[in-house]
């Protein structure tokens, strides 16, 4: 009987010991305040070495110390422990059972993760679908509600297809060529009309209506530049192009003009000549090796290099190349639709990322410009004015990038158009080849045939067809029509010179001699923005650059344009397909 009682006692101790061991994982979970090293020791001593003598006692002490409730229970020494676990013998688990258990846990974890991923995908799709519906509903409301409520007051309206309006036509046709969308709409609807593109209703009016009814409002600061959301975000809310007329805009503009004046353009003339010569030589070399070259990529790089020279000054080769890559990448986001960043994955998000990296470089240049005598846009913006006022870092960044991008794009568009017109009118090549004589008679000498030719080519194909304004809180009168608060009004500088409309004498004829008279030029040459406060601040630099490039081309090179087919580009302007393929060769007389 005594032997049977001993066996029963041993069985009881085994069962209770197994229960204690099975509860250890639960104790480990409760011990949330235990250090990682203690928990690792518990796991190692309890589960990795179950057959060593008395490993569980140290483990129990550690769990007790780690557990927040451990102090509420009296400690027990091993000698009085109710379970003699030192005599416990655990049966090892077979490898097959262990593998099956691991596989089961893995399958459970995988199925749980899969279910969570599916739920997340469903939620994401639901949110995206809801966002699209909200966006579409708002776009439809913005497109049609003004016509419903103010149809009698607005100019004649044609807003195109639901949601997209005339966006596709605007992108494909460009604003100001023989296929120009603006020109076709103006011919069909008159000097004032309402339309829609880029998800925004716009009232488009001739510059003459703007000058008569809106110019005084502009000068008094009551009008605000109004552009699509992507445009405003990329240029920045403190950009000179986005600021309304007023004290702040006047201060910024004066600073910019001090670095882009005619005097500064003439001062940098040798640098401009060297860059133009390098581009023309590169085009001649490409023609010699490949049989042809493309004008647009070379002119795009030339105009951006010149713009950066005036904006930031001398840079190291690495910084210059980085800016040369970042600015076009940022510019590509101007027409991105919709303007959502999506963590930098969307086209607009990539453009904003490029802008932020360019801003970091501008910040570095600002620190150097404060202690430099070089007259640049960044330097002018970073120094305190005579009254002691200074601009914020954001204001310097926004305006610096705007001036660089605007100067490069508009000059490139105007230069390529002039080359096409020269190729179509070879009799003007010899006239435009006359020496510039370092502009001794001025940058805008109306008697210079080359300048006359540039102005007429810009009339036929305007680089920037208009500018947008609105009154945020009041109705705007444009003669017999009115535009509601906040609605954009585009003042078209293209319509007056459009060959299709006949608004000036012999408008269908290409006649550079019409720009000889100074009074005629002052009245009709509106293609740098007209007489409004936001007219082109870099006009002098652009005219010097264009005249130098075209005079060199006509005087020292023979050239022919191989194709004049146009296509829409990413800047919502008409561009040349395949970069305007052409051949450029050095004249034999110049080589000898």
C-alpha positions in Angstrom: 0.0 0.0 0.0 2.8 2.4 0.8 4.3 1.7 -2.6 0.9 2.5 -4.3 0.6 5.8 -2.3 4.2 6.8 -3.5 3.2 6.1 -7.1 0.0 8.2 -6.7 2.0 11.1 -5.2 4.5 11.0 -8.0 1.7 11.1 -10.6 0.1 14.0 -8.8 3.4 15.9 -8.8 3.9 15.2 -12.5 0.4 16.6 -13.4 0.9 19.7 -11.2 4.4 20.3 -12.6 3.1 20.0 -16.2 0.4 22.5 -15.3 3.1 25.0 -14.1 5.2 24.5 -17.2 2.1 25.0 -19.4 1.3 28.3 -17.7 4.7 29.8 -18.2 4.0 31.2 -21.6 1.0 33.0 -20.2 3.2 34.4 -17.4 5.6 35.6 -20.0 2.9 37.5 -21.8 1.8 39.2 -18.6 5.3 40.2 -17.8 5.1 43.2 -20.2 7.7 45.3 -18.2 10.4 42.7 -18.5 13.6 43.6 -20.3 14.4 41.9 -23.6 17.4 40.2 -22.1 15.4 38.8 -19.2 12.7 37.5 -21.5 15.4 35.9 -23.7 16.8 34.2 -20.6 13.4 32.9 -19.6 12.8 31.5 -23.1 16.2 29.9 -23.2 16.2 28.4 -19.7 12.6 27.2 -19.8 12.1 26.0 -23.3 15.5 25.4 -24.8 16.9 23.4 -21.8 13.9 21.6 -20.3 16.0 18.6 -19.1 18.7 20.4 -17.1 18.5 20.3 -13.3 16.2 22.9 -11.8 16.3 25.5 -14.7 12.7 26.4 -14.0 13.5 27.9 -10.6 15.5 30.8 -12.0 12.9 31.3 -14.7 10.1 31.5 -12.2 12.1 34.1 -10.2 12.6 36.2 -13.3 9.0 36.0 -14.3 8.0 37.0 -10.7 10.4 40.0 -10.8 9.1 41.1 -14.2 5.4 40.7 -13.5 3.7 43.8 -12.2 1.6 41.7 -9.7 4.5 39.7 -8.5 5.2 41.8 -5.4 1.7 41.0 -4.1 2.4 37.4 -3.5 4.9 36.0 -0.9 8.1 34.6 -2.3 8.8 30.9 -1.8 12.1 29.2 -1.6 12.7 26.2 -3.7 13.0 24.0 -0.6 9.4 24.7 0.3 8.0 24.7 -3.3 4.9 22.4 -3.4 6.2 20.8 -6.5 9.5 18.9 -6.6 10.1 19.8 -10.3 13.7 18.7 -10.1 12.5 15.2 -10.4 10.1 16.0 -13.3 10.9 14.2 -16.6 9.5 15.7 -19.7 9.0 13.6 -22.8 10.8 15.2 -25.9 8.5 16.1 -28.8 9.3 14.3 -32.0 10.7 16.3 -35.0 7.6 15.5 -37.1 5.2 16.9 -34.5 7.4 20.0 -34.1 7.5 20.6 -37.9 3.7 20.1 -38.2 3.2 22.6 -35.3 5.5 25.1 -36.9 3.8 24.7 -40.2 0.4 25.2 -38.6 1.5 28.4 -36.9 3.0 29.6 -40.2 -0.2 28.9 -42.1 -2.2 30.7 -39.4 0.0 33.7 -39.6 -0.1 33.7 -43.4 -3.9 33.5 -43.5 -4.2 36.2 -40.9 -1.8 38.5 -42.9 -3.7 37.7 -46.2 -7.0 38.6 -44.6 -5.6 41.8 -43.2 -4.1 42.7 -46.6 -7.4 42.1 -48.4 -9.3 44.2 -45.9 -6.7 47.0 -46.4 -7.1 46.8 -50.2 -10.8 46.9 -49.9 -10.7 50.0 -47.7 -8.2 51.7 -50.0 -10.3 51.0 -53.1 -13.3 52.3 -51.3 -11.6 55.5 -50.3 -10.2 56.0 -53.8 -13.6 55.4 -55.3 -15.2 57.8 -52.9 -12.5 60.4 -53.6 -13.1 60.1 -57.3 -16.8 60.5 -57.0 -16.4 63.5 -54.8 -13.9 65.0 -57.2 -16.1 64.4 -60.2 -19.2 65.8 -58.5 -17.3 69.0 -57.5 -15.9 69.3 -61.0 -19.4 69.0 -62.6 -20.8 71.5 -60.1 -18.0 74.0 -60.8 -18.4 73.5 -64.6 -22.2 73.9 -64.9 -23.4 75.9 -61.8 -22.2 79.3 -63.1 -24.1 78.7 -66.3 -27.3 77.8 -64.4 -27.2 80.7 -62.0 -25.4 83.4 -64.0 -25.9 82.4 -67.6 -27.5 85.7 -68.6 -24.6 87.8 -67.2 -21.7 85.7 -68.4 -20.1 86.0 -71.9 -21.3 83.5 -74.5 -20.5 80.1 -73.2 -19.2 76.8 -74.6 -17.7 74.6 -71.8 -17.2 71.5 -73.9 -17.6 67.9 -72.6 -18.6 67.1 -69.0 -15.7 67.0 -66.6 -12.9 67.5 -69.2 -14.3 70.5 -71.0 -11.9 71.5 -73.8 -8.8 70.2 -72.1 -7.9 67.8 -74.8 -8.3 70.4 -77.5 -6.3 72.9 -75.5 -3.4 70.4 -75.1 -3.4 69.2 -78.7 -3.9 72.5 -80.6 -1.9 74.9 -78.5 -3.0 78.5 -77.9 -1.4 80.5 -80.7 -0.6 78.9 -84.0 -2.6 78.2 -87.1 -4.3 75.3 -85.3 -4.5 77.3 -82.0 -7.5 76.5 -79.9 -7.8 80.0 -78.5 -7.8 81.5 -82.0 -10.5 79.1 -83.2 -12.7 79.8 -80.1 -12.2 83.6 -80.5 -13.2 83.4 -84.2 -16.3 81.5 -83.4 -17.5 83.1 -80.2 -16.3 86.7 -80.3 -14.0 89.0 -78.2 -15.4 87.6 -74.9 -16.5 84.0 -74.2 -16.8 81.5 -71.4 -15.2 78.0 -71.7 -13.7 75.3 -69.6 -10.3 73.4 -69.5 -8.2 71.8 -66.8 -11.4 71.5 -64.7 -11.8 75.3 -64.5 -14.3 77.7 -66.0 -12.6 80.7 -67.6 -13.9 83.8 -69.2 -11.6 84.7 -72.1 -11.5 88.3 -73.3 -9.4 90.3 -75.8 -6.6 92.4 -74.3 -8.4 95.5 -75.4 -11.3 94.7 -73.1 -8.9 94.0 -70.3 -7.2 97.4 -70.9 -10.5 99.2 -70.9 -12.3 97.6 -68.0 -9.7 95.8 -65.8 -6.3 97.5 -66.0 -7.2 100.1 -63.3 -8.4 97.3 -61.0 -5.1 95.5 -61.6 -3.0 98.5 -60.8 -5.0 99.2 -57.6 -4.4 95.6 -56.4 -8.0 94.5 -56.6 -7.3 91.7 -59.0 -5.5 88.5 -58.1 -3.6 86.1 -60.4 -5.8 83.0 -60.7 -4.3 79.8 -62.1 -5.0 76.1 -61.8 -4.0 74.4 -58.5 -1.0 72.6 -60.0 0.3 75.9 -61.3 0.0 77.7 -58.0 1.5 74.9 -56.0 4.6 74.5 -58.2 5.4 78.1 -58.6 4.6 78.8 -54.9 2.1 81.2 -53.3 4.9 83.8 -52.8 6.0 83.8 -56.5 6.1 87.1 -58.3 3.7 85.6 -60.9 1.1 84.7 -58.2 1.3 87.8 -56.0 -1.4 90.4 -56.6 -0.3 93.9 -57.5 0.6 95.9 -54.5 3.4 96.9 -52.2 4.9 93.4 -51.8 4.7 92.7 -55.6 6.3 96.1 -56.4 9.2 95.4 -54.0 9.8 91.9 -55.4 9.6 93.2 -59.0 12.1 96.0 -58.4 14.6 93.5 -57.0 14.2 91.2 -60.0 14.4 94.0 -62.5 17.7 95.2 -60.9 19.3 91.9 -62.0 17.5 91.5 -65.4 17.9 95.1 -66.6 19.2 96.1 -70.1 22.4 97.1 -68.4 22.9 93.7 -66.8 22.0 91.9 -70.1 24.7 93.9 -72.0 27.2 93.3 -69.2 26.8 89.5 -69.7 26.8 89.7 -73.5 30.1 87.9 -73.9 28.8 85.0 -71.8 25.6 84.8 -73.8 27.5 84.9 -77.1 29.8 82.0 -75.9 26.8 79.9 -74.9 25.0 80.6 -78.3 28.2 79.7 -80.2 28.6 76.4 -78.3 25.0 75.4 -79.1 25.3 76.1 -82.8 28.6 74.3 -83.0 27.0 71.3 -81.3 24.1 71.3 -83.8 26.6 71.5 -86.7 28.6 68.6 -85.3 25.4 66.5 -84.9 24.4 67.3 -88.5 27.9 66.2 -89.7 27.8 62.9 -87.7 24.1 61.9 -87.9 22.8 63.8 -91.0 20.5 66.0 -88.9 19.9 67.6 -85.5 16.9 68.9 -83.5 16.6 72.5 -82.5 14.3 72.3 -79.5 16.5 70.3 -77.1 19.5 72.5 -77.8 17.5 75.7 -77.4 15.8 74.5 -74.3 19.2 73.9 -72.7 20.6 77.2 -73.9 17.7 79.3 -72.5 17.8 77.5 -69.2 21.6 78.0 -68.9 21.2 81.7 -69.6 18.3 82.0 -67.2 20.2 80.3 -64.4 23.3 82.5 -65.0 21.1 85.6 -64.3 19.1 84.0 -61.5 21.8 82.2 -59.4 25.1 83.2 -61.0 28.2 81.0 -61.2 27.7 77.5 -60.0 29.8 74.4 -59.8 29.3 71.9 -62.6 27.5 69.4 -60.4 25.1 71.9 -58.9 24.4 73.4 -62.4 23.6 70.0 -63.9 21.4 69.1 -61.0 19.4 72.3 -61.4 19.3 71.7 -65.2 17.6 68.3 -64.5 15.3 69.4 -61.6 13.7 72.5 -63.1 12.3 70.8 -66.3 11.1 67.9 -64.0 9.3 70.4 -61.8 7.9 72.3 -64.8 6.4 69.0 -66.1 3.9 69.1 -63.2 2.3 72.4 -64.4 -0.3 70.5 -66.4 -0.5 67.4 -64.2 -4.0 66.4 -63.6 -5.2 65.9 -60.9 -2.7 67.7 -58.8 -2.3 65.0 -56.1 1.1 64.1 -54.8 0.3 60.5 -53.7 3.5 60.1 -51.7 5.6 61.2 -54.7 4.3 58.4 -56.9 2.1 60.5 -59.3 3.5 62.8 -62.0 2.5 65.8 -59.9 4.1 64.3 -56.8 7.4 63.7 -58.7 7.3 67.3 -59.9 6.8 68.6 -56.4 9.7 66.4 -55.2 11.9 67.9 -57.9 10.9 71.4 -56.8 11.8 70.7 -53.2 15.2 69.4 -54.2 15.7 72.6 -56.3 14.7 74.7 -53.3 17.4 73.1 -51.2 20.0 74.2 -53.8 18.5 77.7 -53.8 18.8 77.9 -50.0 22.5 77.0 -50.3 23.0 79.7 -53.0 21.2 82.3 -50.9 23.8 81.9 -48.1 26.6 82.6 -50.5 24.8 85.4 -52.4 24.5 87.5 -49.2 28.3 87.9 -49.2 28.8 88.1 -53.0 29.0 91.1 -55.2 27.6 89.3 -58.2 24.3 90.9 -59.3 21.9 88.0 -59.6 18.2 87.5 -58.9 18.9 85.4 -55.8 21.3 88.0 -54.5 18.8 90.9 -55.1 16.1 89.0 -53.3 18.2 87.9 -50.4 19.5 91.4 -49.5 17.7 93.9 -47.3 16.1 96.8 -49.2 16.9 100.4 -48.6 14.1 100.5 -46.0 15.5 97.5 -44.3 12.8 95.1 -45.4 13.9 91.6 -46.3 12.2 88.6 -47.9 11.5 85.2 -46.4 13.2 82.1 -47.6 9.9 80.9 -49.2 9.5 84.2 -51.1 13.1 83.9 -52.4 12.7 80.3 -53.4 9.3 80.9 -55.2 10.4 83.9 -57.2 13.8 82.6 -58.1 12.4 79.4 -59.5 9.6 81.2 -61.3 12.0 83.6 -63.0 14.3 80.8 -64.1 11.5 78.6 -65.5 9.5 81.5 -67.1 12.6 83.0 -68.7 13.7 79.7 -70.2 10.4 78.5 -71.5 9.1 81.7 -73.2 12.5 82.5 -74.8 12.8 78.9 -76.1 9.3 79.0 -77.6 9.9 82.4 -79.3 13.3 81.4 -80.6 12.2 78.2 -82.3 9.3 79.9 -83.9 11.6 82.6 -85.3 13.9 79.9 -86.8 10.9 78.3 -88.6 9.8 81.7 -90.0 13.4 82.3 -91.2 13.5 78.9 -92.9 10.2 79.8 -94.7 11.5 83.3 -95.8 15.1 82.9 -96.9 15.2 86.5 -98.2 15.2 87.7 -94.7 18.2 85.7 -93.7 20.7 88.2 -95.1 18.9 91.1 -93.4 19.0 89.3 -90.0 22.7 88.5 -90.4 23.7 92.1 -90.0 26.1 92.7 -87.1 24.6 93.7 -83.7 27.6 95.9 -82.8 27.2 95.1 -79.2 23.8 96.7 -79.2 25.3 100.2 -79.4 22.0 101.6 -80.5 20.0 99.8 -77.8 18.4 96.4 -77.4 15.1 97.5 -78.8 16.3 99.5 -81.8 13.1 99.5 -84.0 15.2 100.0 -87.2 17.0 96.7 -86.7 15.6 94.2 -89.2 16.3 91.3 -86.9 14.2 92.8 -84.1 11.4 93.5 -86.5 11.5 89.9 -87.7 11.4 88.6 -84.1 8.4 90.7 -83.2 6.5 89.6 -86.3 7.2 85.9 -85.7 5.9 86.3 -82.1 2.7 87.8 -83.5 2.2 84.7 -85.6 3.0 82.3 -82.8 2.8 83.9 -79.3 4.9 82.1 -76.7 2.4 83.0 -73.9 -1.1 83.7 -75.1 -2.6 85.3 -72.0 -2.7 85.8 -68.3 -5.4 85.1 -65.7 -7.0 87.4 -63.2 -10.1 87.4 -60.9 -11.7 89.5 -58.1 -12.0 87.2 -55.1 -15.0 88.8 -53.6 -16.6 91.1 -56.2 -18.2 90.9 -59.6 -15.9 92.0 -62.5 -17.4 94.1 -65.3 -16.1 93.5 -68.8 -18.4 95.8 -70.7 -21.8 94.3 -71.5 -21.0 91.2 -69.4 -20.0 90.4 -65.8 -18.0 87.7 -64.2 -18.8 86.3 -60.8 -16.3 86.6 -57.8 -13.5 84.1 -58.0 -14.0 83.1 -61.6 -10.8 83.3 -63.7 -10.6 85.9 -66.5 -8.0 85.2 -69.2 -6.8 88.4 -70.9 -5.7 87.2 -74.4 -2.6 89.0 -75.8 -2.9 86.7 -78.8 -6.1 87.9 -80.4 -4.9 91.3 -81.5 -2.1 89.9 -83.6 -3.9 86.7 -84.8 -3.7 86.4 -88.6 -7.2 84.8 -88.6 -9.1 87.6 -87.1 -8.1 90.7 -89.1 -8.0 93.0 -86.0 -5.0 94.8 -87.4 -4.2 95.9 -91.0 -2.9 93.1 -93.3 -3.1 90.6 -90.3 -2.7 87.6 -92.6 0.5 88.9 -94.1 3.9 88.2 -92.5 5.3 91.8 -92.6 8.2 92.6 -90.1 8.3 96.2 -91.4 5.1 96.9 -89.6 7.2 97.1 -86.3 9.4 100.0 -87.5 7.2 102.8 -86.0 7.7 103.2 -82.2 4.1 104.3 -81.6 2.8 101.3 -83.4 5.0 99.0 -81.4 3.9 100.6 -78.1 0.2 100.1 -79.0 0.3 96.7 -80.6 3.3 94.7 -79.3 1.7 93.0 -76.3 3.4 89.6 -76.5 5.5 90.1 -73.3 2.4 90.6 -71.3 1.2 94.0 -72.4 1.3 97.0 -70.1 0.0 95.3 -66.9 2.1 95.1 -63.7 2.9 91.4 -64.3 4.5 92.0 -67.7 7.7 90.1 -68.4 10.5 91.2 -66.1 13.1 89.4 -68.2 12.2 90.9 -71.6 15.7 92.6 -72.0 17.5 89.4 -71.4 15.3 87.4 -73.7 15.6 89.9 -76.5 19.5 90.0 -76.2 19.6 86.2 -76.2 17.3 85.7 -79.2 19.0 88.4 -81.3 22.5 87.0 -80.6 21.5 83.4 -81.4 19.6 84.3 -84.6 22.2 86.7 -85.9 24.9 84.0 -85.5 22.7 81.4 -87.2 22.1 83.6 -90.2 25.6 85.0 -90.5 27.8 81.9 -89.9 25.6 78.9 -90.7 23.5 77.4 -93.5 20.4 75.7 -92.2 17.2 74.1 -93.3 14.1 72.9 -91.4 13.2 69.3 -92.3 9.7 69.2 -90.7 7.4 71.8 -89.3 4.8 69.4 -87.9 3.5 70.6 -84.5 2.2 68.7 -81.5 1.0 69.5 -78.0 3.6 69.6 -75.3 3.5 69.3 -71.5 3.4 73.0 -71.0 0.0 73.5 -72.7 1.6 75.2 -75.7 2.1 74.1 -79.2 5.5 72.6 -79.8 7.4 71.0 -82.7 7.2 67.3 -83.3 10.6 65.4 -82.9 12.1 68.6 -81.6 12.0 70.5 -84.9 14.4 68.4 -87.0 16.8 70.4 -89.1 20.3 70.5 -90.6 22.9 73.1 -89.6 26.3 73.5 -91.3 29.1 76.1 -91.0 29.3 78.4 -94.0 32.4 77.7 -96.1 33.4 81.3 -96.1 33.5 81.3 -92.3 35.8 78.3 -92.1 38.4 79.8 -94.4 
